[in-house]
């Protein structure tokens, strides 16, 4: 597993975009979406709609993943 971030494609409400995330964050994000029964694009769109516009989507996803697993402890 690489620690280098990779560009990932997403479709947010019909708009094509990309985020650059490390493999671990991407896999965890995909697993969370699966566990919630929603698509990766759907979860990304929810986060995009609720984020502070000064914060990038990739940072928002990383923060979401970290909080998700910290709350499980």
N, C-alpha and C positions, 0 to 999 in steps of 0.2 A: 504494500500500500504506500502510495507516494504522499509526501507531505506538501508537495507542490500543488498550488491551486490550479484547477482546470476550469475552463469556460464551459458552462452548462446552459442549454437553451430552455427557455420557458415561454409559455404563451399566457399572457395576463389579459383576460377579457378581450381576446381577439388581437392583442398587440404582441408581436414577437419581441422578446428581449433575452438577455443572457445575464447570468451571474457567475462570478468566479469564486469557486469554493473548493476546499480540500476534500479529498475522497471521504474522510471520516464524517465530516459535516454533511456532505451530500447523501451518503448512505443513511445516516441517522435521520435526516430530514425526510427521505423517502420512506423509511420505516415508520416514522410518526404519522405521515399521511396515510399509509396503508392501515395502521392501527386505528386511525380515526375514520377509515372508510371513505376517504376523499382522495381526489387526484392530487398529484404533486402541483400541477398548475392551479388547482383550486385552493390549496393551502397557501401557495405563494401569493395568489391574488388577495386572500384574506389578510396576509401580513403586509402586503403592499398597500392596501387600502387603509390600514391602521397605523402605518409607520409615520414617524416624523420625517418630513421631506428633506431634512438636512442629513438624514442617516441613509446610507445606501442599502439596497435590498439585500446584498450579501451579508452585510453586518447585521441586519435585522434577522436574517435566517440563522446566523450563528448564535445570536443572542437567544432566539426562540428555542433552538435545540438545547443550548446550555441550560436555560431555565427549565425546560421540560424534564431533563434528567436530574437536575438538582431538586426539583419538587418531588421526585419519586423517592428521595432518601428519607 
